[in-house]
Amino acid sequence: MIPLSWRRAAGLSALVTPVLMWSDFLSMATLRHGYNLLTRPFSDLATRGTPHADIFALGFFFLPGLLTIVLGVGLFVGIRGGRMWRAGSVLVVFTGIFMMAVGAFPQDPHSYIAGILHGTMAQICFGVAALAPLLLLAGSKNHPHISPPRRLWLMAGIGALAIEAFGLFVKPLMHYPDGVFQRPFTLVLTIWFVATGAWLLRGRHLGGLSVPA
């Protein structure tokens, strides 16, 4: 019963997380005069001194981070798996932790150190989030009743990793706006969250879901 409950909680968390993030972002971004929805970083809406910064941080970093932790724990506890599966689940948990850390260390126009801390937390979060789908994919096997959405996991993992690599190695040369990197990265992970949530909620009806590595 406990694994079944964790799968349900994890599935719901996976579906709610992107809805919460995108709705919070779109509502706050449209209210802020002069904010470019495509090129400006998400974090600009949480910068100290920005109107409603705390509300944005709550809905975009803290609550989604907490839900992502629930998703990772649910993948770890609710589904039997080997080392690769457990490692991927742990990375999902760390993704949630660093999401919350990004919100806890916002940018401050009057502090250079705050900017460094914020950027470091964000970069770690991006890197961990890019690796998690690939580790879960590597740790999964065909289930006799219902298998994970491996093609979507593969596409999301490769896409996130490619975008992350592009951001690390190409951005310093091209100096493009951060939003140009963040929007496709978040969209790719949105696909992963939705596919994973749908799979978990389907699988909760099948006791003993197992994904050995």
Secondary structure, 3 states (H helix, E strand, C coil): CHHHHHHHHHHHHHHHHHHHHHHHHHHHHHHCCCCCCCCCCHHHHHCCCCCCHHHHHHHHHHHHHHHHHHHHHHHHHHCEECHHHHHHHHHHHHHHHHHHHHHHCCCCCCCHHHHHHHHHHHHHHHHHHHHHHHHHHHCCCCCCCCCCCHHHHHHHHHHHHHHHHHHHHCHHHHCCCHHHHHHHHHHHHHHHHHHHHHHHHHHCCCCCCEECC
